[in-house]
Amino acid sequence: MDRVDLEVLVVLLVDQVQRNGYAVKYDVEDPSSLRELLWHEAQHRGLQIRTGIVTGDEHAVWAYRPKTNGEAGTEAQ
């Protein structure tokens, strides 16, 4: 995957996290670099995200946006 493809992938995954609250990408060549790029893109957009490696698949990366107290709805009451 070249740099342009990687940048597009990062933007698409952060878009998915922003829209759905989570994203997962399988068959990742360099999971630690992807996680770092996801975090930087999210910070650039003012989002707070968590990233990690899927248990049992070291080439799969997950990212999600943790709920804040305002988003938790009735669960926080």
C-alpha positions as CSV (number, residue, x, y, z in Angstrom):
1,M,0.0,0.0,0.0
2,D,1.5,3.3,-1.0
3,R,1.3,6.5,1.0
4,V,-1.7,8.0,-0.9
5,D,-3.7,4.8,-0.4
6,L,-2.8,4.7,3.3
7,E,-3.9,8.4,3.7
8,V,-7.2,7.6,2.0
9,L,-7.7,4.5,4.2
10,V,-7.1,6.6,7.4
11,V,-9.6,9.3,6.3
12,L,-12.2,6.6,5.5
13,L,-11.8,4.8,8.7
14,V,-11.9,7.9,10.8
15,D,-15.1,8.9,8.8
16,Q,-16.5,5.5,9.8
17,V,-15.7,6.0,13.4
18,Q,-17.2,9.5,13.4
19,R,-20.4,8.2,11.7
20,N,-20.8,4.7,13.4
21,G,-18.7,5.1,16.5
22,Y,-16.3,2.3,15.5
23,A,-14.3,0.8,12.6
24,V,-12.3,-2.4,12.0
25,K,-9.8,-3.0,9.2
26,Y,-8.4,-6.5,8.5
27,D,-5.2,-7.5,6.6
28,V,-3.2,-4.5,7.8
29,E,0.5,-4.6,6.8
30,D,1.7,-2.3,9.6
31,P,-0.9,-2.2,12.4
32,S,1.1,0.1,14.7
33,S,1.6,2.7,12.0
34,L,-2.1,2.6,11.1
35,R,-3.1,3.0,14.7
36,E,-0.9,6.1,15.0
37,L,-2.2,7.6,11.8
38,L,-5.8,7.0,12.9
39,W,-5.1,8.7,16.3
40,H,-3.5,11.8,14.6
41,E,-6.3,12.2,12.1
42,A,-8.9,11.9,14.9
43,Q,-7.0,14.5,16.9
44,H,-6.9,16.8,13.9
45,R,-10.7,16.6,13.7
46,G,-11.1,17.1,17.4
47,L,-12.2,13.5,18.1
48,Q,-11.2,11.3,20.9
49,I,-10.7,7.7,19.8
50,R,-9.2,4.5,21.1
51,T,-7.4,2.0,18.9
52,G,-6.1,-1.5,19.3
53,I,-5.4,-4.9,17.7
54,V,-8.1,-7.5,17.3
55,T,-7.5,-10.4,19.7
56,G,-6.3,-13.4,17.7
57,D,-5.5,-11.4,14.6
58,E,-2.4,-9.3,14.8
59,H,-3.1,-7.8,11.3
60,A,-6.5,-6.4,12.2
61,V,-7.0,-2.9,13.8
62,W,-10.0,-1.6,15.6
63,A,-10.9,2.0,16.5
64,Y,-13.8,3.4,18.4
65,R,-15.1,6.7,19.9
66,P,-15.7,6.3,23.6
67,K,-19.1,7.6,24.7
68,T,-19.0,10.8,26.8
69,N,-21.4,11.6,29.6
70,G,-23.5,13.6,27.2
71,E,-23.8,10.7,24.8
72,A,-24.5,8.0,27.4
73,G,-28.2,9.0,27.7
74,T,-30.1,7.3,30.5
75,E,-27.2,5.0,31.3
76,A,-25.4,7.8,33.1
77,Q,-28.3,8.7,35.3
